[in-house]
């Protein structure tokens, strides 16, 4: 798939509902969309399964999903890579 996963669709199943998010390239003239997908869970809600359809059509299912934090996913890898600091080189590290 493409490096930025543009076109990927993520479906998070929780104990209460299903949330769907997708990665977009931009939404207007001279604009850029964030590649991050944000899933907000309600109190008492827990993630059960994450299904990702990558831009090349490959489908990946992940379990043991962390309920909190920011993570990077790489196609065909099963581990959630935690992001604990800024990944942009121009932004100062905490």
C-alpha positions in Angstrom: 0.0 0.0 0.0 1.0 3.6 -0.1 3.3 5.0 2.6 0.7 7.2 4.3 -2.1 4.6 4.2 -4.3 7.1 2.4 -7.6 5.3 1.7 -7.3 2.8 4.6 -10.5 2.2 6.6 -10.4 1.2 10.2 -13.4 -0.4 12.0 -13.2 -0.6 15.8 -15.6 -2.9 17.5 -16.2 -2.3 21.1 -18.5 -4.0 23.7 -21.2 -1.4 22.8 -20.8 -0.3 19.2 -18.8 -0.2 16.0 -16.8 3.0 15.0 -15.5 3.5 11.5 -12.7 5.9 10.5 -10.8 6.4 7.2 -7.5 8.1 6.2 -7.9 11.0 3.8 -5.3 13.0 1.9 -6.9 16.4 2.0 -10.3 18.2 1.9 -9.8 21.4 0.0 -7.5 23.7 -1.8 -4.0 23.7 -0.4 -5.0 21.6 2.6 -3.8 18.5 4.3 -5.7 16.1 6.5 -4.2 14.5 9.6 -3.3 10.8 9.0 -4.3 10.0 12.6 -7.5 8.2 13.3 -9.1 9.1 16.6 -11.6 6.8 18.4 -13.2 8.2 21.5 -14.5 5.6 23.9 -17.2 6.3 26.5 -16.7 5.4 30.2 -17.1 1.6 30.6 -16.6 1.0 26.9 -13.7 -1.3 25.9 -12.2 -2.1 22.5 -12.6 -5.7 21.4 -11.4 -5.9 17.8 -9.8 -3.6 15.1 -10.4 -4.4 11.4 -8.3 -2.5 8.9 -8.8 -2.5 5.2 -5.6 -1.2 3.7 -5.5 0.7 0.4 -4.4 -2.3 -1.6 -7.5 -4.3 -0.4 -5.7 -6.4 2.2 -7.7 -6.8 5.4 -6.0 -7.1 8.8 -7.7 -8.0 12.1 -6.1 -7.1 15.4 -7.1 -8.0 19.0 -5.7 -7.0 22.4 -6.3 -3.4 21.6 -5.0 -0.8 24.1 -7.9 1.4 25.5 -5.7 4.5 25.8 -2.8 6.1 24.1 -1.5 7.0 20.6 -0.2 4.2 18.5 1.3 3.6 15.1 0.2 0.6 13.0 2.1 -0.8 10.1 0.5 -3.0 7.5 0.9 -6.7 8.2 2.4 -6.1 11.7 0.4 -7.2 14.7 2.0 -4.9 17.3 0.8 -1.5 18.3 3.8 0.8 18.4 3.3 3.4 21.1 4.0 7.0 20.2 5.2 8.7 23.4 6.7 11.9 21.9 6.4 14.0 18.8 7.4 12.2 15.7 8.0 15.5 13.8 11.7 16.5 13.7 10.9 20.2 14.0 8.8 19.9 17.2 10.7 19.9 20.4 10.6 16.7 22.4 9.1 16.9 25.9 
